[in-house]
């Protein structure tokens, strides 16, 4: 599996997990924030890979 596909899969899994645990974030803000930060980092990394691929 190439790096781009791996990132896309991880992003999808994290989004699914966050959606499922929507109300859990009300009680555990630290985990919710950590997941959001991880998701932003993965999206940015995927964006950078996409840009490199187009050049």
C-alpha positions in Angstrom: 0.0 0.0 0.0 1.4 3.4 -0.9 1.7 6.2 1.5 -1.2 8.2 0.0 -3.6 5.3 0.3 -2.5 4.6 3.8 -3.1 8.3 4.8 -6.5 8.3 3.2 -7.5 5.1 5.0 -6.2 6.5 8.4 -8.1 9.7 7.9 -11.3 7.9 7.1 -11.0 5.6 10.2 -10.3 8.6 12.4 -13.3 10.6 11.0 -15.5 7.5 11.6 -14.2 7.1 15.1 -14.8 10.8 15.9 -18.3 10.7 14.4 -19.2 7.6 16.4 -17.8 9.2 19.7 -19.5 12.5 19.1 -21.1 12.8 22.6 -18.0 11.2 24.2 -16.2 14.4 23.5 -18.3 16.2 26.0 -16.8 14.2 28.8 -13.3 13.6 27.5 -12.1 16.9 25.8 -8.4 15.8 25.8 -9.0 12.8 23.6 -11.3 14.8 21.3 -8.7 17.5 20.9 -5.9 15.0 20.3 -8.0 13.3 17.6 -8.8 16.6 15.9 -5.1 17.6 15.9 -4.1 14.2 14.5 -6.8 14.6 11.8 -5.5 18.0 10.8 -1.9 16.8 10.6 -2.9 13.8 8.4 -4.9 16.0 6.1 -2.0 18.4 5.7 0.4 15.6 5.0 -1.9 14.2 2.4 -2.3 17.6 0.8 1.5 17.9 0.6 1.8 14.5 -1.0 -0.8 15.4 -3.5 1.0 18.7 -4.4 4.3 16.8 -4.9 2.6 14.3 -7.1 1.3 17.0 -9.4 4.7 18.7 -9.9 
